[in-house]
Amino acid sequence: MPRLPHAFRIFWLGKAVSLLGTATTATLLSMLAATELDAGPGWMGVLAAASWSPWLILAQAVSAAVGVLLDAISFLVSAVCLARARLAPRPPDDAVAMPEESLVQRIRAGVGVVARDPFGPLKGRHDLPAPPPRPSRPLERSIPA
C-alpha cells in the first residue's frame, strides 16, 4: 500500500487531535456538571443546548457572508466577461459582413438562454414551456396479474 503524502498525514493527525479534544470536553463537562454541581436533568438539557449555541449563531453569520461573497464573485466574473466581449477585436472591413449586435442585444440573448433553461434558477415560472400532457387513459399492464 502506498504511503500517504506528508501534508495529508499532518492534516489527519491535527483533525484527530481536534475531534478527541471536542469529545473529551463534551463528556467531561457533562460529568463535572452532574457530579460536582449536582445538576438535574433540566440543567443538563440547558447545558447541552448551550454547548450547541455557538454553532447556531456562527452558522447564520457564515452562511450570510458566504452568500454575499459568492454573489460578488459571480458579478465580478460577469463584468469581466462583458468587458472582454465589448473590447473584442473587430474583424477587418474586407471580412464577410455580419450584422453587428450591440452589447444590450448580447445581454438580452444571454438572459433569454438562462430563462429557457429548464434546470436553471427560473424553474417553475409561467414563461417556461409546459410539460407534455399526461395520457388520458391508464397504461395497460404488460404482465398478467
PEWOWO-V349854 format. One record per residue. N is the residue number from 1. SS is DSSP state (a for helix, b for strand, c for the rest). D_FIRST is the distance of its C-alpha to the first C-alpha in whole Angstrom. Layout:
n=(N N)
ss=(SS SS)
d_first=(D_FIRST D_FIRST)
This chain:
n=(1 2 3 4 5 6 7 8 9 10 11 12 13 14 15 16 17 18 19 20 21 22 23 24 25 26 27 28 29 30 31 32 33 34 35 36 37 38 39 40 41 42 43 44 45 46 47 48 49 50 51 52 53 54 55 56 57 58 59 60 61 62 63 64 65 66 67 68 69 70 71 72 73 74 75 76 77 78 79 80 81 82 83 84 85 86 87 88 89 90 91 92 93 94 95 96 97 98 99 100 101 102 103 104 105 106 107 108 109 110 111 112 113 114 115 116 117 118 119 120 121 122 123 124 125 126 127 128 129 130 131 132 133 134 135 136 137 138 139 140 141 142 143 144 145)
ss=(c c c c c a a a a a a a a a a a a a a a a a a a a a a a a a a a a a a c c c c c a a a a a a a a a a a a a a a a a a a a a a a a a a a a a a a a a a a a a a a a a a a a a a c c c c c c c c c c c c c c c c a a a a a a a a a a a a a a c c c c c c c c c c c c c c c c c c c c c c c c c c c c c)
d_first=(0 4 6 9 13 15 18 16 15 19 20 18 19 23 22 22 25 27 26 27 30 31 31 33 35 36 36 38 41 42 42 44 46 47 48 49 51 52 51 51 50 51 50 47 47 48 45 42 44 45 41 40 43 41 38 41 43 40 39 43 43 39 40 43 42 39 42 44 41 40 44 44 41 42 46 45 43 46 48 47 46 50 51 49 51 54 54 53 55 57 58 61 64 64 61 62 63 61 62 61 60 60 57 59 58 55 54 56 54 51 52 53 50 48 51 50 47 46 43 44 46 49 48 51 54 57 57 54 54 55 53 54 57 56 57 61 60 57 55 56 54 52 51 54 54)
